[in-house]
Amino acid sequence: MSEAEWPPADLDWAGTGREGEASQPSGLMDVLGVAAVLLDAEGRIVLWSPQAEELYGYTAKEALGQYAAHLLVHAEHWDWVIKKFAEVMETGQSWGGTFPVRCKDGGTRPVELRNMRLLDDRGDFYALGLGTDSPTLRALERGVALSTRLISQSPMGIAILDTDLRYLAVNPALEHIHGRPAQEHLGRRYREIMKDARFEETEAAMRQVLTTGTPLFDQSTILGFPPADPEHQHAWSISLYRLEDTQGRVLGVAELVADVTERYESAREAGQTRRRLALLADGSARIGTTLEVDQTARELAEVTVPEFADVVTVDVLDSILDGHRPAPRDGPVLFRALAVKAAYPTPALEAADPPGQIAAYDADRLATRCVRTGRPLLVPHADGNDLTRIARDAQAATLLAGAGVHSYMAVPLTARGSVLGFLGLARARDPRPFDEDDLAIAAELASRAAVCIDNARTHQSVRNAAETLQRSLLPDHPPELPGLQVASRYLPAQAAYEIGGDWYDVLPLAGDRTALVVGDVMGSGIDAAAAMGRLRTATAAFAGLDLGPAQVLEQLDAITAGLERYIATCLYAAYDPHDATCHIANAGHLPPVLVHSGTRPRLLDLPTGTPLGVGGVPFEATTLRLAPGDQLVLYTDGLVETRHHPIDERLDTLLHLLDGPACPLEETCDRLLHELRHPDDRDDVALLIARAHSFTPGRQQRES
């Protein structure tokens, strides 16, 4: 649209737009105050309008009948005026221009005049003079010209719509944004041009502005690809305000469309930076909360989905977890999947290896290249060939394609100079491709997770060694025990914590007697397990000397005092089936439970004694009888102590679990561990249950 076409010639600002109906009067004529003066052929004033009185100062009474030249023209201009008047009356050719008119007060006012000859029904000629204040007219002309140029030359898109939201005008900038000429807009409703559902909100905002008169600035931001630049996404901000005439009548609504792509991109980049920093902070807090390899991998996956990626896999080299063997330098590589997570149900999950599974990846796969080079790999736009190199096989590649995976990163898990595995991240529903900034964030998260995985791997190795040592030191049950049936359990602490020093023992003694022992070396790790082994060996040796329970504990106390940094608790019981008596001594250990037929289970009230290694305090033995069917339950504190419950409450729970019909001892052991043991418990557990049964000297009898 050219400047000459703005505003359009047929623009009806105040009318109804319906043929045959009168339009409302415009305030423009009132602003100009056009004065009308009619002269006869002699030059006398015969008609004088109220606007003429306001403009020139003379009343109608003062003006009518006067020669116009004498009344309104200074003497020095009479000849020129009389000459022009004669030309208009003789030729009928109109004249217009600015003329200095003499007003009633004697001053001069520049007036824009239009003079023309009129003919009445009797053939008489008259001269009509129309005039308005020249400065007022010039100011209005300048305002119109400036407005026209402002709109037509504005880089901001501008549209004017009537009260029915039909386009009345659009400027060249909006033509460029829409990619459609002005002619295709004019007369059509807003939604006929802007058909996308996104513009329903803008249409509603226009109606709101028309109703309330309150303008809306930056009402919404619209994203799209303009016809003039289809390769790049642009952002436009829409502002709206109501148009009114000088008398306050609503004419329509103006729409201003500004290209805010640069501002939008800056805000988007700032937002991405904030999200990335938040992601790193979240990763620092959530990754590595335990010393478990699998848990650390799951934490890494949970941090990255869904904020960063749609699908995440965490895989380690099988050789790393299996004896620290180096991975082969060529050929396929074996990976063990640790974690897989997706932001929503997707076939991409089927393409990933499930946790715990071992899969071979060929040398040309991105995962293999990533761990062999130790460098991250970025595929911003993944096509079919890329998906083939991402997936482990052709079927998995088909699943990834069906899931819509379009961008991918493989980041090595590197700790202390060694590559442990890789982190795989994919986007499918998220339309954004991964970029170099995303790769840097992923590398930072992978680096932190790799150190945690390596720590957990090392810890697991040491823990396995300690557990192996401890289990090797724990006894097997003798196949036959005079007058007793026993069952036992040892449960190590969870993988995140060090192995402990709990132990139990069942020792055959002379005279058909049996020693039942439960102990706990305070501390953890291989040293605690080794100290436990020394105490167990010493216990067996002293028991073989036919010492009483109190004497055995005294000897163990002396040995423990020689072990640096260690003390221990211990419960030693010697059962004699000949008289069904049990002699028990306690060294700072939790009391055993006696389960007697016909009564509720109870904690034995024994002299507590001091822990082994304190020294200088004598131990005292207590004697009780065990009738056939009675049970003695010995345990370490890991069975009943927690960080969240009082010990008395837990001991009551133990008694409640033991209160019921008699059942096989193995089943009782399993039930106690299942009900009392929590997955997060930090201590190991030793449990030993003995049940007395009838005994005949010289004949072994077992409970069926």
URTA-V508297 format. One record per pair of residues at least 12 apart in sequence whose C-alpha atoms are under 7 Angstrom apart, sorted by the first residue. I is the first residue (numbers start at 1). GAP is how many residues later the second one is. D is the distance in whole Angstrom. If there is no record, write none. Layout:
{{I & GAP & D} {I & GAP & D}}
This chain:
{{1 & 170 & 7} {1 & 171 & 6} {1 & 181 & 7} {3 & 146 & 7} {3 & 149 & 6} {6 & 142 & 6} {11 & 157 & 7} {13 & 238 & 6} {14 & 12 & 7} {14 & 237 & 6} {27 & 219 & 6} {27 & 220 & 7} {32 & 100 & 6} {32 & 104 & 7} {32 & 105 & 7} {33 & 18 & 6} {33 & 99 & 6} {34 & 17 & 6} {34 & 96 & 6} {34 & 97 & 6} {34 & 98 & 5} {35 & 14 & 6} {35 & 16 & 5} {35 & 17 & 4} {35 & 20 & 7} {35 & 95 & 6} {35 & 96 & 5} {35 & 97 & 6} {36 & 12 & 6} {36 & 13 & 5} {36 & 16 & 6} {36 & 93 & 6} {36 & 94 & 5} {36 & 95 & 7} {37 & 12 & 7} {37 & 15 & 7} {37 & 91 & 6} {37 & 92 & 5} {37 & 93 & 7} {38 & 88 & 7} {38 & 89 & 6} {38 & 90 & 5} {38 & 91 & 6} {39 & 87 & 6} {39 & 88 & 5} {39 & 89 & 6} {40 & 85 & 7} {40 & 86 & 5} {40 & 87 & 6} {41 & 84 & 6} {41 & 85 & 6} {43 & 24 & 6} {43 & 25 & 6} {44 & 21 & 5} {44 & 22 & 5} {44 & 23 & 4} {44 & 24 & 6} {45 & 18 & 7} {45 & 19 & 5} {45 & 20 & 5} {45 & 21 & 6} {45 & 22 & 6} {45 & 23 & 6} {46 & 18 & 6} {46 & 19 & 6} {47 & 17 & 7} {48 & 12 & 6} {48 & 16 & 7} {56 & 47 & 5} {56 & 48 & 6} {57 & 46 & 6} {57 & 47 & 5} {58 & 46 & 6} {72 & 29 & 6} {72 & 30 & 5} {72 & 31 & 6} {73 & 28 & 6} {73 & 29 & 5} {74 & 28 & 6} {88 & 28 & 7} {88 & 29 & 6} {89 & 28 & 6} {92 & 24 & 7} {92 & 25 & 5} {93 & 23 & 7} {94 & 21 & 6} {94 & 22 & 4} {94 & 23 & 7} {95 & 19 & 6} {95 & 20 & 5} {95 & 21 & 7} {96 & 17 & 5} {96 & 18 & 4} {96 & 19 & 6} {97 & 15 & 6} {97 & 16 & 5} {97 & 17 & 7} {98 & 12 & 6} {98 & 13 & 5} {98 & 14 & 4} {98 & 15 & 6} {98 & 36 & 7} {99 & 12 & 5} {99 & 13 & 7} {99 & 14 & 7} {110 & 23 & 7} {110 & 24 & 6} {111 & 20 & 6} {111 & 21 & 6} {111 & 22 & 5} {111 & 23 & 5} {112 & 19 & 5} {112 & 20 & 5} {112 & 21 & 6} {112 & 22 & 5} {113 & 16 & 7} {113 & 17 & 6} {113 & 18 & 4} {113 & 19 & 7} {114 & 15 & 6} {114 & 16 & 5} {114 & 17 & 6} {115 & 12 & 7} {115 & 13 & 6} {115 & 14 & 4} {115 & 15 & 6} {116 & 12 & 5} {116 & 13 & 7} {151 & 20 & 6} {152 & 19 & 5} {152 & 20 & 6} {154 & 19 & 7} {155 & 18 & 6} {156 & 17 & 6} {156 & 100 & 7} {156 & 101 & 6} {156 & 102 & 5} {157 & 14 & 6} {157 & 16 & 5} {157 & 17 & 4} {157 & 99 & 6} {157 & 100 & 5} {157 & 101 & 6} {158 & 12 & 6} {158 & 13 & 6} {158 & 16 & 6} {158 & 97 & 6} {158 & 98 & 5} {158 & 99 & 6} {159 & 12 & 7} {159 & 95 & 6} {159 & 96 & 5} {159 & 97 & 7} {160 & 93 & 6} {160 & 94 & 5} {160 & 95 & 6} {161 & 91 & 5} {161 & 92 & 5} {161 & 93 & 6} {162 & 89 & 6} {162 & 90 & 4} {162 & 91 & 6} {163 & 88 & 7} {163 & 89 & 5} {165 & 24 & 6} {165 & 25 & 6} {166 & 21 & 5} {166 & 22 & 5} {166 & 23 & 4} {166 & 24 & 6} {167 & 18 & 6} {167 & 19 & 5} {167 & 20 & 5} {167 & 21 & 6} {167 & 22 & 6} {167 & 23 & 7} {168 & 18 & 5} {168 & 19 & 6} {169 & 17 & 6} {170 & 12 & 6} {177 & 49 & 6} {179 & 48 & 6} {206 & 34 & 7} {206 & 47 & 7} {209 & 32 & 6} {209 & 33 & 6} {210 & 32 & 6} {210 & 42 & 7} {210 & 43 & 7} {213 & 29 & 6} {214 & 27 & 7} {215 & 25 & 6} {215 & 26 & 4} {215 & 27 & 7} {216 & 23 & 6} {216 & 24 & 5} {216 & 25 & 7} {217 & 22 & 4} {217 & 23 & 6} {218 & 19 & 5} {218 & 20 & 5} {218 & 21 & 5} {219 & 19 & 6} {219 & 20 & 6} {220 & 17 & 6} {220 & 18 & 6} {221 & 14 & 6} {221 & 15 & 5} {221 & 16 & 5} {221 & 17 & 7} {222 & 13 & 6} {222 & 14 & 5} {222 & 15 & 6} {223 & 12 & 5} {223 & 13 & 7} {234 & 27 & 5} {235 & 24 & 6} {235 & 25 & 5} {235 & 26 & 5} {235 & 29 & 7} {236 & 21 & 6} {236 & 22 & 5} {236 & 23 & 4} {236 & 24 & 5} {236 & 25 & 7} {237 & 20 & 6} {237 & 21 & 5} {237 & 22 & 6} {237 & 23 & 6} {238 & 17 & 7} {238 & 18 & 6} {238 & 19 & 5} {238 & 20 & 7} {239 & 16 & 6} {239 & 17 & 5} {239 & 18 & 7} {240 & 13 & 7} {240 & 14 & 6} {240 & 15 & 5} {240 & 16 & 6} {241 & 12 & 6} {241 & 13 & 5} {241 & 14 & 7} {242 & 12 & 6} {276 & 165 & 7} {280 & 165 & 7} {282 & 21 & 7} {283 & 20 & 6} {283 & 162 & 7} {286 & 13 & 6} {287 & 12 & 5} {287 & 13 & 6} {287 & 162 & 6} {288 & 161 & 7} {288 & 164 & 5} {290 & 206 & 5} {291 & 164 & 7} {291 & 165 & 4} {291 & 168 & 7} {291 & 204 & 7} {291 & 205 & 4} {292 & 164 & 5} {292 & 203 & 6} {292 & 204 & 6} {293 & 160 & 5} {293 & 163 & 5} {293 & 164 & 6} {294 & 44 & 6} {296 & 153 & 7} {296 & 156 & 7} {296 & 157 & 6} {297 & 17 & 6} {297 & 41 & 6} {297 & 42 & 6} {298 & 41 & 5} {300 & 149 & 7} {301 & 12 & 7} {301 & 38 & 7} {301 & 39 & 7} {301 & 40 & 6} {305 & 37 & 7} {305 & 38 & 6} {306 & 37 & 5} {309 & 116 & 6} {309 & 117 & 6} {309 & 118 & 5} {310 & 32 & 6} {310 & 33 & 5} {310 & 116 & 6} {310 & 117 & 5} {310 & 118 & 6} {310 & 119 & 7} {310 & 120 & 7} {311 & 30 & 6} {311 & 31 & 4} {311 & 32 & 6} {311 & 114 & 6} {311 & 115 & 5} {311 & 116 & 7} {312 & 28 & 6} {312 & 29 & 5} {312 & 30 & 6} {312 & 112 & 6} {312 & 113 & 5} {312 & 114 & 6} {313 & 26 & 6} {313 & 27 & 5} {313 & 28 & 7} {313 & 110 & 6} {313 & 111 & 5} {313 & 112 & 7} {314 & 23 & 6} {314 & 24 & 6} {314 & 25 & 5} {314 & 26 & 6} {314 & 108 & 6} {314 & 109 & 5} {314 & 110 & 6} {315 & 20 & 6} {315 & 21 & 6} {315 & 22 & 4} {315 & 23 & 5} {315 & 106 & 6} {315 & 107 & 6} {315 & 108 & 7} {316 & 19 & 6} {316 & 20 & 5} {316 & 21 & 7} {316 & 104 & 6} {316 & 105 & 4} {316 & 106 & 6} {317 & 17 & 6} {317 & 18 & 5} {317 & 19 & 6} {317 & 103 & 6} {317 & 104 & 5} {318 & 16 & 6} {318 & 17 & 5} {318 & 18 & 5} {320 & 100 & 6} {330 & 33 & 7} {331 & 31 & 6} {331 & 32 & 5} {332 & 28 & 6} {332 & 29 & 5} {332 & 30 & 4} {332 & 31 & 5} {333 & 27 & 5} {333 & 28 & 5} {333 & 29 & 7} {333 & 35 & 6} {334 & 24 & 6} {334 & 25 & 6} {334 & 26 & 4} {334 & 27 & 6} {335 & 23 & 6} {335 & 24 & 5} {335 & 25 & 6} {336 & 20 & 6} {336 & 21 & 6} {336 & 22 & 4} {336 & 23 & 7} {337 & 16 & 6} {337 & 17 & 6} {337 & 18 & 5} {337 & 19 & 5} {337 & 20 & 6} {337 & 21 & 7} {338 & 17 & 5} {338 & 18 & 6} {339 & 16 & 5} {340 & 14 & 7} {340 & 15 & 7} {346 & 57 & 6} {347 & 52 & 6} {347 & 53 & 7} {347 & 55 & 7} {347 & 56 & 5} {348 & 51 & 6} {348 & 52 & 5} {348 & 55 & 6} {351 & 45 & 4} {351 & 48 & 6} {351 & 49 & 7} {361 & 31 & 6} {364 & 25 & 7} {365 & 24 & 5} {365 & 25 & 6} {366 & 23 & 6} {366 & 24 & 6} {367 & 43 & 7} {367 & 55 & 7} {370 & 40 & 7} {370 & 41 & 7} {370 & 42 & 6} {371 & 41 & 6} {371 & 48 & 6} {371 & 50 & 6} {371 & 51 & 7} {374 & 38 & 6} {374 & 45 & 6} {375 & 36 & 7} {375 & 37 & 6} {376 & 34 & 6} {376 & 35 & 4} {376 & 36 & 6} {377 & 32 & 6} {377 & 33 & 5} {377 & 34 & 6} {378 & 30 & 6} {378 & 31 & 5} {378 & 32 & 7} {379 & 28 & 6} {379 & 29 & 5} {379 & 30 & 6} {380 & 27 & 5} {380 & 28 & 6} {380 & 53 & 5} {380 & 54 & 5} {380 & 55 & 6} {381 & 25 & 6} {381 & 26 & 5} {381 & 52 & 7} {382 & 24 & 5} {382 & 25 & 5} {382 & 26 & 7} {383 & 23 & 7} {387 & 13 & 7} {403 & 25 & 7} {404 & 24 & 5} {405 & 21 & 6} {405 & 22 & 6} {405 & 23 & 4} {406 & 21 & 6} {406 & 22 & 6} {407 & 19 & 6} {407 & 20 & 5} {407 & 26 & 5} {407 & 27 & 6} {408 & 17 & 6} {408 & 18 & 4} {408 & 19 & 7} {408 & 26 & 7} {409 & 15 & 6} {409 & 16 & 5} {409 & 17 & 7} {410 & 12 & 6} {410 & 13 & 6} {410 & 14 & 5} {410 & 15 & 7} {411 & 12 & 5} {411 & 13 & 6} {411 & 31 & 7} {411 & 32 & 6} {411 & 35 & 7} {412 & 34 & 7} {413 & 33 & 5} {413 & 34 & 6} {413 & 37 & 5} {414 & 33 & 6} {414 & 36 & 6} {415 & 32 & 7} {415 & 35 & 5} {415 & 36 & 5} {415 & 39 & 7} {423 & 23 & 7} {460 & 35 & 7} {463 & 35 & 6} {463 & 36 & 6} {466 & 33 & 6} {466 & 59 & 6} {466 & 60 & 5} {466 & 63 & 7} {467 & 32 & 6} {470 & 59 & 6} {473 & 60 & 6} {474 & 29 & 7} {474 & 30 & 7} {475 & 30 & 6} {477 & 29 & 7} {482 & 30 & 6} {482 & 95 & 7} {482 & 213 & 7} {482 & 218 & 6} {483 & 94 & 5} {483 & 209 & 6} {483 & 210 & 5} {483 & 211 & 6} {483 & 212 & 5} {483 & 218 & 7} {484 & 206 & 6} {484 & 207 & 6} {484 & 208 & 5} {484 & 209 & 6} {485 & 205 & 6} {485 & 206 & 5} {485 & 207 & 7} {486 & 203 & 6} {486 & 204 & 4} {486 & 205 & 6} {487 & 178 & 6} {487 & 179 & 6} {487 & 201 & 6} {487 & 202 & 5} {487 & 203 & 7} {488 & 181 & 7} {488 & 199 & 5} {488 & 200 & 4} {488 & 201 & 6} {489 & 180 & 7} {489 & 197 & 6} {489 & 198 & 5} {489 & 199 & 7} {490 & 195 & 6} {490 & 196 & 5} {490 & 197 & 6} {491 & 193 & 6} {491 & 194 & 5} {491 & 195 & 7} {492 & 192 & 4} {492 & 193 & 6} {493 & 188 & 7} {493 & 189 & 5} {493 & 190 & 5} {493 & 191 & 4} {494 & 185 & 7} {494 & 186 & 7} {494 & 187 & 7} {494 & 188 & 6} {497 & 185 & 6} {498 & 26 & 6} {498 & 27 & 5} {499 & 25 & 5} {499 & 26 & 5} {500 & 23 & 6} {500 & 24 & 4} {500 & 25 & 6} {500 & 28 & 6} {500 & 29 & 6} {500 & 183 & 7} {500 & 184 & 6} {501 & 19 & 6} {501 & 20 & 5} {501 & 21 & 7} {501 & 22 & 7} {501 & 23 & 6} {501 & 27 & 5} {501 & 28 & 5} {501 & 31 & 5} {502 & 17 & 6} {502 & 18 & 4} {502 & 19 & 6} {502 & 134 & 7} {502 & 182 & 7} {502 & 183 & 6} {502 & 184 & 6} {503 & 15 & 6} {503 & 16 & 5} {503 & 17 & 6} {503 & 183 & 6} {504 & 13 & 5} {504 & 14 & 4} {504 & 15 & 6} {504 & 182 & 6} {504 & 184 & 7} {505 & 12 & 5} {505 & 13 & 6} {507 & 33 & 7} {509 & 35 & 7} {512 & 64 & 7} {512 & 65 & 7} {513 & 61 & 7} {513 & 62 & 6} {513 & 63 & 5} {513 & 64 & 7} {514 & 60 & 6} {514 & 61 & 5} {514 & 62 & 7} {515 & 58 & 6} {515 & 59 & 4} {515 & 60 & 6} {516 & 56 & 6} {516 & 57 & 5} {516 & 58 & 6} {517 & 54 & 6} {517 & 55 & 5} {517 & 56 & 6} {518 & 52 & 6} {518 & 53 & 5} {518 & 54 & 7} {518 & 116 & 6} {518 & 117 & 7} {519 & 49 & 7} {519 & 50 & 5} {519 & 51 & 4} {519 & 52 & 6} {519 & 117 & 7} {520 & 48 & 5} {520 & 49 & 5} {520 & 50 & 6} {520 & 116 & 7} {521 & 45 & 7} {521 & 46 & 6} {521 & 47 & 4} {521 & 48 & 7} {522 & 44 & 6} {522 & 45 & 6} {522 & 46 & 6} {535 & 21 & 7} {539 & 17 & 7} {549 & 23 & 6} {549 & 24 & 6} {549 & 25 & 7} {549 & 34 & 7} {549 & 35 & 6} {549 & 36 & 5} {549 & 72 & 6} {550 & 35 & 5} {550 & 69 & 5} {550 & 70 & 6} {550 & 71 & 6} {554 & 65 & 7} {556 & 56 & 7} {557 & 55 & 4} {557 & 56 & 5} {557 & 58 & 6} {558 & 55 & 7} {558 & 57 & 7} {560 & 52 & 6} {560 & 53 & 5} {561 & 52 & 4} {561 & 53 & 7} {561 & 54 & 7} {567 & 44 & 7} {567 & 45 & 6} {567 & 46 & 5} {568 & 43 & 6} {568 & 44 & 5} {568 & 45 & 7} {569 & 18 & 5} {569 & 19 & 5} {569 & 20 & 5} {569 & 42 & 5} {569 & 43 & 6} {570 & 16 & 6} {570 & 17 & 5} {570 & 18 & 7} {570 & 19 & 6} {571 & 14 & 6} {571 & 15 & 5} {571 & 16 & 6} {571 & 18 & 6} {572 & 12 & 6} {572 & 13 & 6} {572 & 14 & 7} {573 & 12 & 7} {577 & 118 & 6} {580 & 45 & 6} {580 & 46 & 5} {580 & 47 & 7} {581 & 42 & 7} {581 & 43 & 6} {581 & 44 & 4} {581 & 45 & 6} {582 & 41 & 6} {582 & 42 & 5} {582 & 43 & 6} {582 & 44 & 7} {583 & 38 & 6} {583 & 39 & 6} {583 & 40 & 4} {583 & 41 & 7} {584 & 37 & 5} {584 & 38 & 5} {584 & 39 & 6} {585 & 34 & 7} {585 & 35 & 6} {585 & 36 & 4} {585 & 37 & 6} {586 & 21 & 7} {586 & 22 & 6} {586 & 23 & 6} {587 & 21 & 6} {587 & 22 & 5} {587 & 23 & 5} {587 & 24 & 5} {587 & 25 & 6} {588 & 20 & 5} {588 & 21 & 5} {588 & 22 & 5} {588 & 23 & 4} {589 & 19 & 7} {590 & 47 & 7} {591 & 12 & 6} {591 & 13 & 6} {591 & 15 & 7} {592 & 12 & 6} {592 & 40 & 7} {592 & 41 & 6} {592 & 42 & 5} {593 & 39 & 6} {593 & 40 & 5} {593 & 41 & 7} {594 & 37 & 6} {594 & 38 & 5} {594 & 39 & 7} {595 & 35 & 6} {595 & 36 & 5} {595 & 37 & 6} {596 & 34 & 5} {596 & 35 & 7} {597 & 32 & 7} {597 & 33 & 6} {600 & 59 & 6} {601 & 54 & 6} {601 & 57 & 7} {601 & 58 & 6} {602 & 53 & 7} {606 & 16 & 7} {607 & 13 & 7} {626 & 66 & 6} {627 & 65 & 6} {628 & 64 & 5} {628 & 65 & 4} {628 & 66 & 6} {629 & 62 & 6} {629 & 63 & 5} {629 & 64 & 6} {630 & 61 & 6} {630 & 62 & 6} {631 & 58 & 7} {631 & 59 & 6} {631 & 60 & 4} {631 & 61 & 7} {632 & 57 & 6} {632 & 58 & 5} {632 & 59 & 6} {633 & 55 & 6} {633 & 56 & 5} {633 & 57 & 7} {634 & 53 & 6} {634 & 54 & 5} {634 & 55 & 6} {635 & 51 & 6} {635 & 52 & 4} {635 & 53 & 6} {636 & 49 & 6} {636 & 50 & 5} {636 & 51 & 7} {638 & 45 & 5} {638 & 46 & 5} {638 & 47 & 5} {639 & 37 & 6} {639 & 38 & 6} {639 & 46 & 6} {640 & 36 & 7} {642 & 39 & 7} {665 & 24 & 7}}
